[in-house]
């Protein structure tokens, strides 16, 4: 049997979004999760590492300081921005600034009022 067929498949990190939570299951079995009701801040973090590695991340911060870091384009994250834009006073201008950034930077798009 060919060696690569014997190898155990690595789990792919996935994002799950529903009406209650945003959850990211990491490849190592760890889980990051924040309930929408606990969300206090949304940031977009950019790095200077792109374009061949992830360089845009959505950081969803919960009231206890924990949260979820979602790479742009992660499997399951397709509806995340659309859902975030429904938050009251979400700043789309910051999203535009973040998407144009090629530097290490943070853009606060929303804070709970």
URBEL-V168743 format. One record per backbone hydrogen bond with DSSP energy under -1.0 kcal/mol. NH is the residue of the N-H (numbers start at 0). CO is the residue of the C=O. If there is no record, write none. Layout:
BEGIN
NH | CO
NH | CO
END
This chain:
BEGIN
4 | 1
5 | 2
6 | 2
13 | 24
14 | 74
15 | 22
17 | 20
21 | 33
22 | 15
23 | 31
24 | 13
25 | 29
28 | 25
31 | 23
33 | 21
35 | 19
37 | 34
39 | 60
40 | 60
41 | 109
42 | 58
43 | 106
44 | 56
45 | 104
46 | 54
56 | 44
57 | 69
58 | 42
59 | 67
60 | 40
61 | 65
62 | 37
64 | 61
67 | 59
69 | 57
71 | 55
73 | 70
76 | 73
79 | 76
82 | 78
83 | 79
84 | 80
85 | 82
86 | 83
89 | 86
90 | 108
91 | 89
94 | 90
95 | 91
96 | 92
97 | 93
98 | 94
99 | 95
100 | 97
104 | 45
106 | 43
108 | 41
109 | 41
111 | 39
END
